[in-house]
Amino acid sequence: MDTKYYFECTTCGKTYLPDEIEYVCPECEKASNPDEPPKGILKTIYNYENIKSSYKKDKLYDKLRKNEFVDLLPISSPKYFSMLKVGKTPLYNVNKIENKHLSYRLYLKDESQNPTYSFKDRASSLVSAYAKEHKINKIVAASTGNAGSSLAGICAAQGQDAIIFVPKAAPKAKLTQICMYGAKLIPVDGTYDDAFDLSMEATKKFGWYNRNTAYNPFTIEGKKIVSYEIFQQLQKTAPDKVFVPVGDGCIISGVFKGFEDLLKLGLISKMPVIIAVQSEKSDNIVRNLKEEKFVSKPSNTVADSIAVDLPRNYWMTKLFMETYSAEGCIVSDEEILSASKKISENFGLFSEPAAAAAFAGLWKYQKEKKLNPGEKVVVLLTGSGLKDLASVQNLIEIPKAINTLEGIED
């Protein structure tokens, strides 16, 4: 196709030009069952051969990075991004946990250092940039909190209007962020899935541009840049394993897509083993991977950001995981909270439960001796612990106030 990119339906394989479609494959959308994840989610495909021929191989990645990866994104110029520093987050190399040296090389990707303190800024940044280029001013999203506060913050910096639908039980810190950024907050008396459905109705009724996970194909395109950064930070090599917290499946698909782009460009020779980590109280992706029919069960995990009854990007995630022999890992909420404490005490990184789930997966693999000596292992820490203080209150005890030094020891 004589175009920078096109869309491919992950269900039927049909392709569409950018001016033919905006969100999902219309035919597959009609065939979707309301009790199953939606079908017809679109994958964005670029002309990789043209990109490869544009630069010498030894200069290819550096040229792409210098131009903010615009060759691999659905925008024409970096000028459409906000002024906020999204991405380029640190990758910390640690060699011991609880004073015990590790046989493998562990790297922690700290996404809490994004502008609104979560990984979701990567998707919001690109969606906002695309809207800016196309003179779209109102953007709507459904969120358990992080995507909503992310879109609200990015839109504030861009002079755009954000409308955020959230379940009423979303953590107060995240709702506070949304309000402080000046977005229109619409609490929903129900779950994330209910908020998602209402935001879709509003999109169709009012014509707002929709940022929703997976439904907007560019959310994955924004998230994939994390894989480019990991590649760069590991001296232009791919890790052996990547642990990713999973709810809707959009973050892990973004991680897959980024490394797949690098594969298609000949910059890496193999896909890392990517491990999808879910709470046992919200395991609607991992639990269904080998089943003939998708069956949803209600989610009630402490990790609110990955609490999803109907994962909207299930089919793309399943396809990626099957294609690249990925692995699933189920952890308990107790393991997640323990991981949050362990990360904080050992590394000085305070991660919210959804982010700590990835580390809980790593810890489980370590106990089961599934990590090989010398291999490079990345854990994606997707959000700050300040996003959800209530979840960890039982892990700590605030000492009583004093008025003398009596009883204090050196």
C-alpha positions as CSV (number, residue, x, y, z in Angstrom):
1,M,0.0,0.0,0.0
2,D,1.3,3.5,-0.9
3,T,0.7,4.9,2.6
4,K,2.8,5.4,5.7
5,Y,0.7,2.9,7.6
6,Y,-2.5,0.9,7.4
7,F,-4.7,-1.1,9.7
8,E,-5.1,-4.8,9.9
9,C,-8.0,-6.5,11.7
10,T,-6.7,-9.0,14.3
11,T,-9.9,-11.0,13.8
12,C,-10.5,-11.4,10.1
13,G,-7.2,-10.0,8.7
14,K,-8.9,-7.4,6.5
15,T,-6.8,-4.3,5.9
16,Y,-8.0,-0.7,5.9
17,L,-6.4,2.6,4.9
18,P,-6.3,5.3,7.6
19,D,-9.0,7.4,5.9
20,E,-11.3,4.4,5.7
21,I,-11.7,3.7,9.4
22,E,-11.1,5.2,12.8
23,Y,-11.5,2.6,15.5
24,V,-12.4,-1.1,14.8
25,C,-13.2,-3.4,11.9
26,P,-16.9,-2.7,11.3
27,E,-17.8,-6.2,10.1
28,C,-16.2,-7.9,13.1
29,E,-17.6,-5.4,15.5
30,K,-21.1,-6.4,14.3
31,A,-20.3,-10.1,15.0
32,S,-19.0,-9.4,18.6
33,N,-20.8,-11.2,21.4
34,P,-21.5,-8.9,24.4
35,D,-20.4,-11.6,26.8
36,E,-17.0,-11.9,25.2
37,P,-14.2,-9.4,24.5
38,P,-14.8,-7.3,21.4
39,K,-13.6,-8.5,18.0
40,G,-12.2,-6.4,15.2
41,I,-9.5,-4.7,17.1
42,L,-7.1,-3.1,14.7
43,K,-3.3,-3.4,14.5
44,T,-1.3,-0.6,12.9
45,I,1.2,-1.8,10.3
46,Y,4.0,0.3,8.7
47,N,6.0,-0.1,5.6
48,Y,9.1,-1.6,7.3
49,E,11.0,-2.1,4.0
50,N,10.7,1.5,3.2
51,I,11.9,2.5,6.6
52,K,14.9,0.1,6.4
53,S,15.9,1.4,3.0
54,S,15.8,5.0,4.2
55,Y,18.8,4.7,6.5
56,K,21.9,2.6,6.8
57,K,21.3,-0.4,9.1
58,D,24.0,0.7,11.7
59,K,22.3,4.2,11.8
60,L,18.7,3.1,11.6
61,Y,17.7,3.1,15.3
62,D,19.5,6.3,16.1
63,K,17.8,8.1,13.2
64,L,14.4,6.8,14.3
65,R,15.0,7.9,17.9
66,K,16.3,11.3,16.9
67,N,13.0,12.0,15.1
68,E,11.0,10.7,18.1
69,F,10.1,7.5,16.2
70,V,7.7,9.5,13.9
71,D,8.5,7.0,11.1
72,L,6.8,4.3,13.2
73,L,3.9,6.5,14.5
74,P,0.6,7.7,13.0
75,I,1.7,11.4,13.2
76,S,3.7,13.5,10.8
77,S,5.9,15.5,13.2
78,P,7.0,15.5,16.9
79,K,5.7,19.0,17.2
80,Y,2.2,17.7,17.9
81,F,3.3,16.1,21.2
82,S,2.7,18.1,24.4
83,M,5.5,19.9,26.2
84,L,5.4,17.3,28.9
85,K,8.3,14.7,29.2
86,V,6.5,11.5,28.4
87,G,8.7,8.3,28.3
88,K,12.5,8.2,28.5
89,T,12.0,6.7,32.0
90,P,14.9,5.1,33.9
91,L,15.8,1.4,33.7
92,Y,17.4,0.6,37.0
93,N,19.9,-2.4,37.1
94,V,19.8,-4.1,40.5
95,N,21.9,-7.0,41.5
96,K,20.5,-8.1,44.8
97,I,17.2,-8.4,46.7
98,E,17.1,-8.6,50.5
99,N,20.9,-8.5,50.4
100,K,21.1,-11.7,48.4
101,H,22.9,-11.5,45.0
102,L,20.9,-12.5,41.9
103,S,22.2,-15.0,39.4
104,Y,20.3,-13.1,36.6
105,R,20.5,-9.5,35.6
106,L,17.4,-7.6,36.9
107,Y,16.2,-4.3,35.4
108,L,13.3,-2.3,36.8
109,K,11.6,0.1,34.3
110,D,10.1,2.9,36.4
111,E,7.1,4.2,34.6
112,S,6.0,6.3,37.6
113,Q,8.3,9.0,36.4
114,N,5.9,9.9,33.6
115,P,4.1,13.3,34.0
116,T,1.0,11.8,35.6
117,Y,3.0,9.0,37.3
118,S,1.9,6.1,35.2
119,F,2.6,4.2,32.0
120,K,-0.7,5.3,30.6
121,D,0.9,8.7,29.6
122,R,2.5,6.9,26.7
123,A,-0.9,6.1,25.1
124,S,-2.5,9.5,26.0
125,S,0.4,11.4,24.6
126,L,0.1,9.8,21.2
127,V,-3.7,10.0,21.0
128,S,-3.5,13.6,22.0
129,A,-0.8,14.3,19.4
130,Y,-2.9,12.7,16.7
131,A,-5.9,14.7,17.8
132,K,-3.8,17.9,17.7
133,E,-2.7,17.3,14.2
134,H,-6.2,16.6,13.1
135,K,-7.7,19.6,15.0
136,I,-9.7,17.5,17.3
137,N,-10.3,19.1,20.7
138,K,-12.6,16.8,22.8
139,I,-11.3,13.4,23.8
140,V,-13.2,10.9,26.0
141,A,-12.0,7.8,27.9
142,A,-13.1,5.2,30.3
143,S,-10.7,4.4,33.1
144,T,-10.2,2.9,36.5
145,G,-8.1,6.0,37.2
146,N,-4.7,6.0,35.6
147,A,-5.7,6.3,32.0
148,G,-8.2,9.0,33.0
149,S,-5.7,11.1,35.0
150,S,-3.2,10.6,32.2
151,L,-5.5,11.8,29.5
152,A,-6.6,14.7,31.7
153,G,-3.1,15.8,32.4
154,I,-1.9,15.5,28.8
155,C,-5.0,17.4,27.5
156,A,-4.4,20.1,30.0
157,A,-0.9,20.6,28.6
158,Q,-2.3,20.6,25.0
159,G,-5.3,22.9,25.6
160,Q,-7.7,20.1,24.8
161,D,-10.9,19.0,26.6
162,A,-10.9,15.6,28.4
163,I,-14.0,13.8,29.5
164,I,-13.4,10.9,31.8
165,F,-15.8,8.1,32.8
166,V,-14.7,6.2,35.9
167,P,-16.3,3.6,38.2
168,K,-17.3,5.3,41.4
169,A,-15.0,3.1,43.4
170,A,-11.9,4.3,41.7
171,P,-9.1,5.4,44.1
172,K,-9.6,9.0,45.4
173,A,-6.0,10.0,44.5
174,K,-6.7,9.2,40.8
175,L,-10.0,11.0,40.8
176,T,-8.3,14.0,42.5
177,Q,-5.8,14.1,39.7
178,I,-8.5,14.1,37.1
179,C,-10.3,17.0,38.7
180,M,-7.1,19.0,39.3
181,Y,-6.2,18.8,35.7
182,G,-9.5,20.4,34.8
183,A,-11.1,17.4,33.0
184,K,-14.8,16.6,33.1
185,L,-15.2,13.7,35.5
186,I,-18.2,11.4,35.1
187,P,-18.4,8.8,37.9
188,V,-20.3,5.7,36.9
189,D,-22.4,3.6,39.3
190,G,-20.8,0.3,38.3
191,T,-17.6,-1.3,37.2
192,Y,-14.9,-0.3,34.7
193,D,-16.7,-2.2,32.0
194,D,-19.9,-0.2,32.7
195,A,-17.8,3.0,32.4
196,F,-16.4,1.8,29.2
197,D,-19.8,1.0,27.7
198,L,-21.1,4.5,28.7
199,S,-18.1,6.2,27.2
200,M,-18.7,4.4,23.9
201,E,-22.3,5.5,23.9
202,A,-21.1,9.1,24.5
203,T,-18.6,8.8,21.6
204,K,-21.4,7.9,19.2
205,K,-23.9,10.4,20.6
206,F,-21.6,13.5,20.8
207,G,-18.9,12.7,18.3
208,W,-16.1,12.9,20.8
209,Y,-12.7,11.4,19.9
210,N,-12.3,8.2,21.9
211,R,-9.0,7.2,23.6
212,N,-10.3,3.9,25.0
213,T,-7.9,1.0,25.5
214,A,-7.6,-1.1,22.3
215,Y,-10.7,0.5,20.8
216,N,-8.4,3.3,19.7
217,P,-5.6,1.5,17.8
218,F,-3.1,4.3,18.7
219,T,-3.1,3.5,22.4
220,I,-1.0,0.5,21.5
221,E,1.2,2.5,19.3
222,G,1.9,4.9,22.1
223,K,2.7,2.2,24.6
224,K,5.0,0.3,22.2
225,I,7.7,3.0,22.6
226,V,8.6,1.5,26.0
227,S,10.1,-1.5,24.1
228,Y,12.3,0.8,22.0
229,E,13.5,2.4,25.2
230,I,14.4,-0.9,26.8
231,F,16.3,-1.9,23.7
232,Q,18.2,1.4,23.8
233,Q,18.9,1.2,27.5
234,L,20.2,-2.4,27.2
235,Q,22.8,-1.1,24.7
236,K,20.7,-2.0,21.6
237,T,19.9,-5.6,22.7
238,A,16.7,-7.3,23.6
239,P,16.1,-8.6,27.1
240,D,15.5,-12.3,27.7
241,K,12.3,-11.9,29.7
242,V,9.9,-9.1,30.4
243,F,7.3,-9.2,33.2
244,V,4.2,-7.1,32.5
245,P,1.1,-6.5,34.6
246,V,-2.0,-7.3,32.6
247,G,-5.6,-6.1,32.8
248,D,-7.2,-5.2,29.5
249,G,-4.2,-6.5,27.5
250,C,-3.3,-3.2,25.9
251,I,0.0,-2.6,27.8
252,I,1.3,-6.1,27.0
253,S,0.3,-5.8,23.4
254,G,2.2,-2.5,23.2
255,V,5.3,-4.2,24.6
256,F,4.9,-7.0,22.0
257,K,4.3,-4.5,19.2
258,G,7.4,-2.5,20.0
259,F,9.6,-5.5,19.9
260,E,7.8,-6.8,16.8
261,D,8.7,-3.5,15.1
262,L,12.3,-4.0,16.0
263,L,12.2,-7.6,14.7
264,K,10.7,-6.5,11.4
265,L,13.3,-3.8,11.1
266,G,16.1,-6.3,11.6
267,L,17.3,-4.6,14.8
268,I,16.8,-7.7,17.0
269,S,16.8,-11.3,16.0
270,K,14.2,-12.8,18.5
271,M,11.3,-11.8,20.6
272,P,11.9,-11.7,24.4
273,V,9.8,-14.2,26.5
274,I,7.1,-11.9,27.7
275,I,5.2,-12.9,30.8
276,A,1.7,-11.7,31.4
277,V,1.1,-11.4,35.1
278,Q,-2.5,-11.2,36.5
279,S,-4.1,-11.4,39.9
280,E,-6.0,-14.6,40.6
281,K,-8.9,-12.3,41.4
282,S,-8.8,-10.8,37.9
283,D,-7.3,-13.4,35.6
284,N,-9.7,-13.1,32.6
285,I,-6.9,-13.2,30.0
286,V,-4.4,-15.8,31.3
287,R,-7.1,-18.1,32.5
288,N,-8.8,-18.2,29.1
289,L,-5.8,-18.5,26.8
290,K,-6.1,-22.3,26.4
291,E,-9.9,-22.5,26.6
292,E,-12.1,-22.9,23.5
293,K,-14.7,-20.4,24.7
294,F,-14.0,-17.2,26.6
295,V,-15.6,-17.1,30.0
296,S,-15.5,-13.9,32.2
297,K,-15.6,-13.9,35.9
298,P,-16.0,-10.8,38.1
299,S,-12.8,-9.0,39.2
300,N,-12.2,-7.8,42.7
301,T,-8.5,-7.6,43.0
302,V,-6.7,-5.0,45.2
303,A,-4.8,-4.0,42.0
304,D,-7.6,-1.8,40.7
305,S,-5.8,-0.8,37.5
306,I,-5.8,-4.4,36.3
307,A,-9.3,-5.3,37.5
308,V,-11.1,-6.0,34.3
309,D,-14.1,-8.4,33.7
310,L,-14.1,-8.2,29.9
311,P,-10.5,-7.5,28.6
312,R,-11.0,-5.3,25.6
313,N,-7.7,-6.3,24.0
314,Y,-8.0,-10.0,24.7
315,W,-7.9,-11.3,21.1
316,M,-4.8,-9.3,20.1
317,T,-3.1,-10.3,23.3
318,K,-3.9,-13.9,22.8
319,L,-2.6,-13.7,19.2
320,F,0.6,-12.1,20.3
321,M,1.1,-14.6,23.1
322,E,0.5,-17.6,20.8
323,T,2.7,-16.2,18.0
324,Y,5.7,-15.5,20.2
325,S,5.3,-18.3,22.8
326,A,4.7,-16.0,25.7
327,E,3.8,-17.1,29.2
328,G,1.1,-16.4,31.7
329,C,1.6,-16.1,35.5
330,I,-1.2,-15.9,38.1
331,V,-0.4,-14.4,41.5
332,S,-2.5,-13.7,44.6
333,D,-3.4,-10.3,46.0
334,E,-1.3,-11.2,49.0
335,E,1.7,-11.8,46.8
336,I,1.0,-8.4,45.0
337,L,1.0,-6.4,48.3
338,S,4.1,-8.3,49.5
339,A,5.8,-7.4,46.2
340,S,4.8,-3.7,46.7
341,K,6.5,-3.7,50.1
342,K,9.5,-5.6,48.8
343,I,10.1,-3.1,45.9
344,S,9.8,-0.2,48.3
345,E,12.1,-1.5,50.9
346,N,14.8,-2.9,48.6
347,F,14.9,-0.3,45.8
348,G,13.2,2.9,47.1
349,L,10.5,2.6,44.4
350,F,6.9,2.9,45.6
351,S,4.7,1.1,43.1
352,E,0.9,0.8,43.1
353,P,-0.5,-2.8,43.4
354,A,-1.1,-3.1,39.7
355,A,2.6,-2.3,39.0
356,A,3.8,-4.5,41.8
357,A,1.9,-7.5,40.2
358,A,4.7,-7.7,37.6
359,F,7.3,-7.9,40.4
360,A,5.2,-10.6,42.2
361,G,5.4,-12.5,38.9
362,L,9.2,-12.2,38.9
363,W,9.4,-13.3,42.5
364,K,7.2,-16.3,41.8
365,Y,9.5,-17.3,38.9
366,Q,12.5,-16.9,41.1
367,K,11.1,-19.2,43.8
368,E,10.2,-21.7,41.1
369,K,13.7,-21.5,39.6
370,K,12.5,-20.3,36.2
371,L,15.1,-17.6,35.8
372,N,18.4,-18.6,34.2
373,P,21.8,-17.4,35.3
374,G,23.0,-14.4,33.4
375,E,19.8,-13.6,31.5
376,K,18.5,-10.1,31.3
377,V,15.1,-9.7,33.0
378,V,13.0,-6.6,32.9
379,V,10.1,-5.8,35.2
380,L,7.7,-3.1,34.0
381,L,6.6,-1.0,37.0
382,T,3.6,0.8,35.6
383,G,2.5,3.3,38.2
384,S,3.3,5.2,41.4
385,G,2.2,3.9,44.8
386,L,0.9,7.4,45.6
387,K,-1.9,6.6,43.2
388,D,-3.6,4.2,45.7
389,L,-2.5,4.7,49.3
390,A,-5.5,2.9,50.7
391,S,-4.4,-0.5,49.4
392,V,-1.2,-0.7,51.4
393,Q,-2.4,0.7,54.7
394,N,-2.5,-2.7,56.3
395,L,1.2,-3.2,55.5
396,I,2.3,-0.3,57.6
397,E,1.9,1.1,61.1
398,I,2.4,4.8,61.7
399,P,4.1,5.2,65.1
400,K,2.5,7.4,67.8
401,A,3.7,11.0,68.1
402,I,6.3,11.8,70.8
403,N,7.3,14.8,72.8
404,T,10.6,13.6,74.2
405,L,13.5,11.3,73.1
406,E,12.8,8.8,75.9
407,G,12.8,5.3,74.5
408,I,14.5,6.3,71.2
409,E,17.6,4.2,70.5
410,D,20.6,5.0,68.3
